[in-house]
Amino acid sequence: RTDGVRRVTSDEAPPTDMPTMPDMPTSVDPTLTQYFAAWREDFSLVFVTQSRARELQATVATRLDIDSRELNLRASIAVQTHFAPLFELDLTLPAAWNITDVTVGGQPAKWRIVPVQAGLHQVRVSFSPPVPIDGQTSIALLAQQVPTENWPLEEAPFVMPVPEIHLPQVGVTEGTYMIAADADLDLVTEELTGLDPARLPTDQRQLTRPPRLVYSYQDTRFTGRLKVVRLPARIAAQTVAFHRLDPETLASH
């Protein structure tokens, strides 16, 4: 609310001769400065301040491992908070996955599953102490699944949705998605959207079983299916034969 004063643009404002305030706790962003012109000595100008909403940024590295026994899903998450401390973080993943471990900073985390909708786990991770403003923390989530159909793999292929670990509170997300499998399993993606092919990360190249499929994404939701097929068995043999030729007989062994 204003009385005897009006707002003007920076071009209309005269050069300021206001001295600097050494005891001012924070500096003022020039792009957020507002200018006003007053035509009465007894003008009034009332402001209402409002804290900025918390903003979260995250990087996510997800790895899906497929072997003859089970499926394993691991997500390594680095999250940073701006404008407000972070007390809890929500993660969602398909309910078909059994969550086996959640850690924060390499230590066991306090977490619980919050019911939201059928077919979906919403995992709420609590931070104690909370993550401070402009602070960062790391979260690791492990989950397993033993399929109930076409498993263990024989002749029929196994088809599954590509599992997504989503962070609903995060505004900016950069992610890498990797899929690895046993050597006798073939992997084929179907109707995959939201993921772009990417190079194999350096830290994955020296692993005993490096990922065969690698994707990247940024601020997108992804969907698709993964078909797993067991490759036909291959048998290799080497034969050595000895022959002896006599005047009347041929002996072989």
Disulfide bonds with the S-S distance in Angstrom:
none
